[in-house]
Amino acid sequence: MNSRLALARRLNEDTLANYQRVLGDDHPTTVILATNLAADLDALGRHAEASKLRQQFRPQDPSRPDTPIGVSGIS
């Protein structure tokens, strides 16, 4: 199972880097990808990295209509 999680983490890292480059950090899809990567890191026991990533991609204004569902509760 860890090998599948590690593969998911690598894929999500690559995808996130591409979306950051093309769409920027504030794009809703980029935020969703960061949330997915944070979940992968948590599942791998890398909680400090996951927390840092969540803080980095925390929406500035969760009430904005383009804030992804499920991300507005991140604190």
VMD Tcl script that builds the backbone (N, CA, C; Angstrom):
set m [mol new atoms 225]
animate dup $m
set s [atomselect $m all]
$s set {name element resname resid chain x y z} {
  {N N MET 1 A 0.827 -1.194 0.000}
  {CA C MET 1 A 0.000 0.000 0.000}
  {C C MET 1 A 0.872 1.260 0.000}
  {N N ASN 2 A 1.953 1.278 0.782}
  {CA C ASN 2 A 2.816 2.457 0.816}
  {C C ASN 2 A 3.403 2.791 -0.545}
  {N N SER 3 A 3.670 1.773 -1.367}
  {CA C SER 3 A 4.221 2.053 -2.692}
  {C C SER 3 A 3.189 2.778 -3.554}
  {N N ARG 4 A 1.921 2.439 -3.396}
  {CA C ARG 4 A 0.868 3.130 -4.148}
  {C C ARG 4 A 0.699 4.557 -3.639}
  {N N LEU 5 A 0.785 4.735 -2.328}
  {CA C LEU 5 A 0.703 6.081 -1.766}
  {C C LEU 5 A 1.897 6.925 -2.204}
  {N N ALA 6 A 3.059 6.322 -2.217}
  {CA C ALA 6 A 4.255 7.047 -2.646}
  {C C ALA 6 A 4.137 7.455 -4.113}
  {N N LEU 7 A 3.591 6.573 -4.939}
  {CA C LEU 7 A 3.381 6.898 -6.341}
  {C C LEU 7 A 2.359 8.026 -6.473}
  {N N ALA 8 A 1.279 7.962 -5.727}
  {CA C ALA 8 A 0.269 9.025 -5.757}
  {C C ALA 8 A 0.886 10.349 -5.333}
  {N N ARG 9 A 1.733 10.311 -4.306}
  {CA C ARG 9 A 2.402 11.535 -3.854}
  {C C ARG 9 A 3.258 12.129 -4.954}
  {N N ARG 10 A 4.053 11.294 -5.606}
  {CA C ARG 10 A 4.915 11.794 -6.685}
  {C C ARG 10 A 4.090 12.378 -7.826}
  {N N LEU 11 A 3.021 11.696 -8.199}
  {CA C LEU 11 A 2.163 12.202 -9.279}
  {C C LEU 11 A 1.512 13.524 -8.882}
  {N N ASN 12 A 1.028 13.594 -7.652}
  {CA C ASN 12 A 0.405 14.832 -7.195}
  {C C ASN 12 A 1.421 15.967 -7.086}
  {N N GLU 13 A 2.655 15.673 -6.677}
  {CA C GLU 13 A 3.692 16.709 -6.626}
  {C C GLU 13 A 3.970 17.267 -8.020}
  {N N ASP 14 A 4.113 16.378 -8.997}
  {CA C ASP 14 A 4.371 16.817 -10.373}
  {C C ASP 14 A 3.204 17.629 -10.922}
  {N N THR 15 A 2.001 17.137 -10.692}
  {CA C THR 15 A 0.811 17.832 -11.189}
  {C C THR 15 A 0.664 19.190 -10.528}
  {N N LEU 16 A 0.870 19.246 -9.219}
  {CA C LEU 16 A 0.772 20.515 -8.501}
  {C C LEU 16 A 1.788 21.518 -9.046}
  {N N ALA 17 A 3.012 21.088 -9.266}
  {CA C ALA 17 A 4.043 21.993 -9.795}
  {C C ALA 17 A 3.630 22.552 -11.155}
  {N N ASN 18 A 3.066 21.716 -11.999}
  {CA C ASN 18 A 2.619 22.179 -13.315}
  {C C ASN 18 A 1.467 23.174 -13.205}
  {N N TYR 19 A 0.497 22.877 -12.346}
  {CA C TYR 19 A -0.633 23.790 -12.175}
  {C C TYR 19 A -0.187 25.113 -11.559}
  {N N GLN 20 A 0.743 25.072 -10.626}
  {CA C GLN 20 A 1.264 26.308 -10.053}
  {C C GLN 20 A 1.905 27.166 -11.141}
  {N N ARG 21 A 2.673 26.532 -11.992}
  {CA C ARG 21 A 3.364 27.249 -13.064}
  {C C ARG 21 A 2.372 27.861 -14.048}
  {N N VAL 22 A 1.338 27.105 -14.407}
  {CA C VAL 22 A 0.400 27.553 -15.443}
  {C C VAL 22 A -0.717 28.422 -14.879}
  {N N LEU 23 A -1.322 28.005 -13.763}
  {CA C LEU 23 A -2.510 28.683 -13.246}
  {C C LEU 23 A -2.236 29.573 -12.035}
  {N N GLY 24 A -1.144 29.322 -11.341}
  {CA C GLY 24 A -0.831 30.087 -10.137}
  {C C GLY 24 A -1.361 29.414 -8.879}
  {N N ASP 25 A -0.867 29.883 -7.740}
  {CA C ASP 25 A -1.203 29.280 -6.446}
  {C C ASP 25 A -2.646 29.512 -6.027}
  {N N ASP 26 A -3.269 30.588 -6.500}
  {CA C ASP 26 A -4.608 30.941 -6.038}
  {C C ASP 26 A -5.737 30.297 -6.838}
  {N N HIS 27 A -5.404 29.610 -7.918}
  {CA C HIS 27 A -6.459 28.985 -8.731}
  {C C HIS 27 A -7.105 27.850 -7.941}
  {N N PRO 28 A -8.437 27.748 -7.985}
  {CA C PRO 28 A -9.131 26.702 -7.214}
  {C C PRO 28 A -8.622 25.284 -7.482}
  {N N THR 29 A -8.292 24.978 -8.718}
  {CA C THR 29 A -7.803 23.633 -9.028}
  {C C THR 29 A -6.441 23.390 -8.395}
  {N N THR 30 A -5.599 24.411 -8.362}
  {CA C THR 30 A -4.296 24.290 -7.716}
  {C C THR 30 A -4.473 24.022 -6.223}
  {N N VAL 31 A -5.426 24.710 -5.610}
  {CA C VAL 31 A -5.692 24.520 -4.183}
  {C C VAL 31 A -6.179 23.092 -3.922}
  {N N ILE 32 A -7.040 22.576 -4.771}
  {CA C ILE 32 A -7.532 21.203 -4.625}
  {C C ILE 32 A -6.372 20.214 -4.741}
  {N N LEU 33 A -5.493 20.422 -5.711}
  {CA C LEU 33 A -4.343 19.535 -5.872}
  {C C LEU 33 A -3.429 19.585 -4.654}
  {N N ALA 34 A -3.241 20.758 -4.083}
  {CA C ALA 34 A -2.427 20.877 -2.873}
  {C C ALA 34 A -3.070 20.123 -1.719}
  {N N THR 35 A -4.400 20.193 -1.629}
  {CA C THR 35 A -5.128 19.466 -0.591}
  {C C THR 35 A -4.965 17.959 -0.774}
  {N N ASN 36 A -5.028 17.504 -2.012}
  {CA C ASN 36 A -4.829 16.077 -2.300}
  {C C ASN 36 A -3.421 15.628 -1.922}
  {N N LEU 37 A -2.431 16.456 -2.258}
  {CA C LEU 37 A -1.049 16.120 -1.907}
  {C C LEU 37 A -0.876 16.086 -0.395}
  {N N ALA 38 A -1.498 17.016 0.311}
  {CA C ALA 38 A -1.425 17.022 1.775}
  {C C ALA 38 A -2.026 15.737 2.349}
  {N N ALA 39 A -3.115 15.263 1.760}
  {CA C ALA 39 A -3.721 14.008 2.214}
  {C C ALA 39 A -2.771 12.834 1.983}
  {N N ASP 40 A -2.089 12.837 0.837}
  {CA C ASP 40 A -1.099 11.788 0.567}
  {C C ASP 40 A 0.006 11.815 1.624}
  {N N LEU 41 A 0.503 13.010 1.929}
  {CA C LEU 41 A 1.571 13.140 2.914}
  {C C LEU 41 A 1.105 12.679 4.292}
  {N N ASP 42 A -0.118 13.037 4.663}
  {CA C ASP 42 A -0.660 12.554 5.942}
  {C C ASP 42 A -0.713 11.037 5.977}
  {N N ALA 43 A -1.183 10.443 4.898}
  {CA C ALA 43 A -1.303 8.983 4.837}
  {C C ALA 43 A 0.063 8.305 4.934}
  {N N LEU 44 A 1.097 9.007 4.496}
  {CA C LEU 44 A 2.457 8.471 4.574}
  {C C LEU 44 A 3.136 8.799 5.903}
  {N N GLY 45 A 2.392 9.461 6.803}
  {CA C GLY 45 A 2.937 9.799 8.105}
  {C C GLY 45 A 3.782 11.064 8.111}
  {N N ARG 46 A 3.740 11.827 7.044}
  {CA C ARG 46 A 4.541 13.045 6.918}
  {C C ARG 46 A 3.659 14.250 7.274}
  {N N HIS 47 A 3.208 14.266 8.527}
  {CA C HIS 47 A 2.207 15.234 8.979}
  {C C HIS 47 A 2.702 16.675 8.977}
  {N N ALA 48 A 3.944 16.896 9.333}
  {CA C ALA 48 A 4.475 18.265 9.356}
  {C C ALA 48 A 4.478 18.864 7.948}
  {N N GLU 49 A 4.883 18.065 6.954}
  {CA C GLU 49 A 4.876 18.539 5.570}
  {C C GLU 49 A 3.457 18.811 5.098}
  {N N ALA 50 A 2.527 17.935 5.481}
  {CA C ALA 50 A 1.126 18.110 5.094}
  {C C ALA 50 A 0.559 19.397 5.684}
  {N N SER 51 A 0.858 19.642 6.946}
  {CA C SER 51 A 0.372 20.844 7.614}
  {C C SER 51 A 0.938 22.105 6.962}
  {N N LYS 52 A 2.223 22.078 6.652}
  {CA C LYS 52 A 2.861 23.228 5.999}
  {C C LYS 52 A 2.221 23.505 4.635}
  {N N LEU 53 A 1.952 22.449 3.892}
  {CA C LEU 53 A 1.327 22.598 2.571}
  {C C LEU 53 A -0.081 23.172 2.704}
  {N N ARG 54 A -0.835 22.697 3.683}
  {CA C ARG 54 A -2.191 23.223 3.893}
  {C C ARG 54 A -2.147 24.708 4.247}
  {N N GLN 55 A -1.190 25.095 5.058}
  {CA C GLN 55 A -1.055 26.510 5.423}
  {C C GLN 55 A -0.687 27.350 4.201}
  {N N GLN 56 A 0.192 26.830 3.381}
  {CA C GLN 56 A 0.630 27.555 2.181}
  {C C GLN 56 A -0.526 27.799 1.220}
  {N N PHE 57 A -1.432 26.849 1.111}
  {CA C PHE 57 A -2.511 26.945 0.130}
  {C C PHE 57 A -3.860 27.246 0.769}
  {N N ARG 58 A -3.846 27.717 2.011}
  {CA C ARG 58 A -5.106 28.069 2.664}
  {C C ARG 58 A -5.719 29.256 1.933}
  {N N PRO 59 A -7.003 29.157 1.593}
  {CA C PRO 59 A -7.652 30.273 0.890}
  {C C PRO 59 A -7.620 31.535 1.747}
  {N N GLN 60 A -7.345 32.655 1.120}
  {CA C GLN 60 A -7.330 33.930 1.822}
  {C C GLN 60 A -8.730 34.333 2.254}
  {N N ASP 61 A -9.715 34.011 1.427}
  {CA C ASP 61 A -11.108 34.363 1.726}
  {C C ASP 61 A -11.988 33.157 1.410}
  {N N PRO 62 A -12.255 32.289 2.409}
  {CA C PRO 62 A -13.037 31.073 2.164}
  {C C PRO 62 A -14.468 31.342 1.709}
  {N N SER 63 A -14.957 32.575 1.833}
  {CA C SER 63 A -16.326 32.877 1.405}
  {C C SER 63 A -16.419 33.176 -0.089}
  {N N ARG 64 A -15.250 33.258 -0.760}
  {CA C ARG 64 A -15.283 33.519 -2.203}
  {C C ARG 64 A -15.983 32.365 -2.911}
  {N N PRO 65 A -16.767 32.674 -3.934}
  {CA C PRO 65 A -17.496 31.614 -4.643}
  {C C PRO 65 A -16.602 30.618 -5.368}
  {N N ASP 66 A -15.353 30.985 -5.674}
  {CA C ASP 66 A -14.477 30.040 -6.371}
  {C C ASP 66 A -13.602 29.237 -5.429}
  {N N THR 67 A -13.818 29.376 -4.098}
  {CA C THR 67 A -13.112 28.536 -3.135}
  {C C THR 67 A -13.668 27.126 -3.239}
  {N N PRO 68 A -12.812 26.139 -3.479}
  {CA C PRO 68 A -13.303 24.769 -3.649}
  {C C PRO 68 A -14.028 24.254 -2.400}
  {N N ILE 69 A -15.075 23.496 -2.650}
  {CA C ILE 69 A -15.807 22.856 -1.552}
  {C C ILE 69 A -14.832 21.927 -0.840}
  {N N GLY 70 A -14.867 21.927 0.475}
  {CA C GLY 70 A -13.987 21.074 1.244}
  {C C GLY 70 A -12.693 21.762 1.631}
  {N N VAL 71 A -12.383 22.858 0.980}
  {CA C VAL 71 A -11.170 23.586 1.306}
  {C C VAL 71 A -11.489 24.713 2.275}
  {N N SER 72 A -12.726 25.177 2.273}
  {CA C SER 72 A -13.079 26.318 3.127}
  {C C SER 72 A -12.932 25.998 4.614}
  {N N GLY 73 A -12.930 24.715 4.974}
  {CA C GLY 73 A -12.793 24.336 6.368}
  {C C GLY 73 A -11.363 24.149 6.826}
  {N N ILE 74 A -10.395 24.314 5.936}
  {CA C ILE 74 A -8.995 24.118 6.281}
  {C C ILE 74 A -8.535 25.261 7.159}
  {N N SER 75 A -7.897 24.916 8.266}
  {CA C SER 75 A -7.375 25.975 9.140}
  {C C SER 75 A -5.980 25.650 9.593}
}
mol reanalyze $m
mol bondsrecalc $m
mol representation Tube
mol addrep $m
